[in-house]
Amino acid sequence: MKKRIPSLLATMIASALYSQQGLAADLATQCMLGVPSYDRPLVEGRPGDLPVTINADHAKGNYPDNAVFTGNVDINQGNSRLRADEVQLHQQQAAGQAQPVRTVDALGNVHYDDNQVILKGPKAWSNLNTKDTNVWQGDYQMVGRQGRGTADLMKQRGENRYTILEKRQLYLLSAGLRHLERRRQRSYPRSRRAGCRDLERPLQAWLCADFL
């Protein structure tokens, strides 16, 4: 019996270690449940050099001040996609400024996604000159990694495209471990555009050249 004690002890230790490894692997699998993955082909290159395509059921404009796209608006550039019920483009020439100020408002069922993050909310605003962007009362979820929650206001600012989440609620794991933060920052790549394609109507061609 004494000769069997070492082998029995080794077996018990090995079983315990294997059980812990299995538990850790199972927990890691559970943590990734519901985490979205990017399912479109990855597009290489600088975002600013990639073309933009705009599709909508209806489009109208008042050159050079504004344009409105309504109905299933779908804007694509590289790995980025923006969808909304309505997108309004505005252009104003400020006194003393060489370049006009160009802004966009996305209204109704706003959905933005790329290979890093998914943002949803009822409305969004963006300054096309600076690329500053706001999304109100939104949900966010990281792509390919853990991290999701809600925020009263999500802002993208600065040359390095950091994001400020105000009154952010973060959810961890599928069970819902969570905490509330007043403000947090997270970095995303900067996105710019240049060039257009698949634009058949003069209105779209003007928007592509002057707004985007």
HELIX and SHEET records of a PDB file:
HELIX    1   1 LYS A    2  ARG A    4  5                                   3    
HELIX    2   2 ILE A    5  CYS A   31  1                                  27    
HELIX    3   3 PRO A   47  ASP A   49  5                                   3    
HELIX    4   4 PRO A  202  ASP A  210  1                                   9    
SHEET    1   A 3 VAL A  52  ASN A  55  0                                        
SHEET    2   A 3 ASN A  66  GLN A  77 -1                                        
SHEET    3   A 3 HIS A  58  ASN A  62 -1                                        
SHEET    1   B 9 VAL A  52  ASN A  55  0                                        
SHEET    2   B 9 ASN A  66  GLN A  77 -1                                        
SHEET    3   B 9 SER A  80  GLN A  92 -1                                        
SHEET    4   B 9 VAL A 101  ASP A 113 -1                                        
SHEET    5   B 9 VAL A 117  ASN A 127 -1                                        
SHEET    6   B 9 THR A 133  MET A 142 -1                                        
SHEET    7   B 9 ARG A 148  ARG A 157 -1                                        
SHEET    8   B 9 TYR A 162  LEU A 172 -1                                        
SHEET    9   B 9 LEU A 177  SER A 187 -1                                        
END                                                                             
